[in-house]
Amino acid sequence: MADAPKTGQLVLSIDAMGGDNAPGAVLDGIDIARVRHPGVRFLLHGDKGELERLMAGDAGLLAVAEIRHAPDVVGMDDKPSQALRRGRETSMWRALESVKAGEAAGAVSAGNTGALMAMSKFQLRPLDGIARPAIAALWPTMHGQSVVLDVGANVGSEARHLVDFAVMGAAFARAVFGLKTPSVGLLNIGSEELKGNEQVKVAAQSLRDAGLDIAFAGFIEGDDISAGTVDVVVTDGFTGNIALKAAEGTAKLVSHYLREALKRSLLTKIGAFLASGAFRILKARMDPRAVNGGVFLGLNGIVVKSHGGTDGIGFAAAIDLAIDMAKQDMVRRIADDIKGVSGVLSRLAPAAPDATDAAAVPPA
């Protein structure tokens, strides 16, 4: 088994048992990631016996991974409150615990999203000035990629939350895309200033008045996301998650229609053969595994949520994202940006308490 991490070495903490295809897909992902990122080491939390059996004979994986036994697993259907109260022996809790203890630069899990967010908030705590953390996802566009948040952490969001998301999303875009002044838009049912609910309108006015180091584009619509109209798309978690799942479903539908069309006749099959190179490029660009991974922004630590049903290729992409966030010092960047706009945020109405926080504190 791997030796203890060396000082200054980048270490990631992995929930080895979280997700529909764990631990196989998790180990496959680490095997891919270790080749891409030589020198990075991994703490694997899960069933020691099962992990040792699956890793036996894989010298490359054994050289970079250390197993930490966790006897329990958070179920994909477990409620966040239940996971918090009963989850101290789970692989998810232990993975986050390593980040809290400073043993790892970040954690990656394909497990239950609600439980992961609840545990992350309890163990790592939100940054000072952040009302609620958000999940940010990279979104393919006609011009490259954009950042969309929130995509599932918060069902409803008040104006204060949306302003927080804008600040965090801009910091994320600066780090990932190398942009000095990211463009930011609020997702709405129309671009006109009179449209939308009161919270979106208040957030828009606050962002206009804030003097932030962003290019605020005002309201944008759903088709602007894939068009790449702005670098950062801000919305509540309910809307963002539906948009994300709808986009994934549309990509699968287009692929299905394309395969059907190319098999209709001998002529279309010949055409498909001649255009095979172009189709490979299209397939790669539409593959959701390439952009798998949502970052939990606004915490005192890096947490990346992988899609629960992904395979090794997708999990490796989530690891890539966690490594990038750690190298870009994302937590400090967001903390600095929040401090810079603390005056603006203080003028907004205080956000209502998160009911799950009060209801789900584990017993001592």
Sequence and secondary structure as in RCSB ss.txt:
>XXXX:A:sequence
MADAPKTGQLVLSIDAMGGDNAPGAVLDGIDIARVRHPGVRFLLHGDKGELERLMAGDAGLLAVAEIRHAPDVVG
MDDKPSQALRRGRETSMWRALESVKAGEAAGAVSAGNTGALMAMSKFQLRPLDGIARPAIAALWPTMHGQSVVLD
VGANVGSEARHLVDFAVMGAAFARAVFGLKTPSVGLLNIGSEELKGNEQVKVAAQSLRDAGLDIAFAGFIEGDDI
SAGTVDVVVTDGFTGNIALKAAEGTAKLVSHYLREALKRSLLTKIGAFLASGAFRILKARMDPRAVNGGVFLGLN
GIVVKSHGGTDGIGFAAAIDLAIDMAKQDMVRRIADDIKGVSGVLSRLAPAAPDATDAAAVPPA
>XXXX:A:secstr
      TT  EEEEETT STTTTHHHHHHHHHHHHHSTT EEEEEE HHHHHHHHTT HHHHHHEEEEE  B   
TT  HHHHHHH TTBHHHHHHHHHHTTS SEEEE S HHHHHHHHHHHH B TT SS EEEEEEEETTEEEEEE 
SSS SS  HHHHHHHHHHHHHHHHHHH  SS EEEEE S SSTT S HHHHHHHHHHHHS  SSEEEEEE THHH
HHT  SEEE  HHHHHHHHHHHHHHHHHHHHHHHHHHTSSHHHHHHHHHTHHHHHHHHHHH GGGG  EEEETBS
SEEEE  TT  HHHHHHHHHHHHHHHHTTHHHHHHHHHHHTHHHHHTS      HHHHHT    
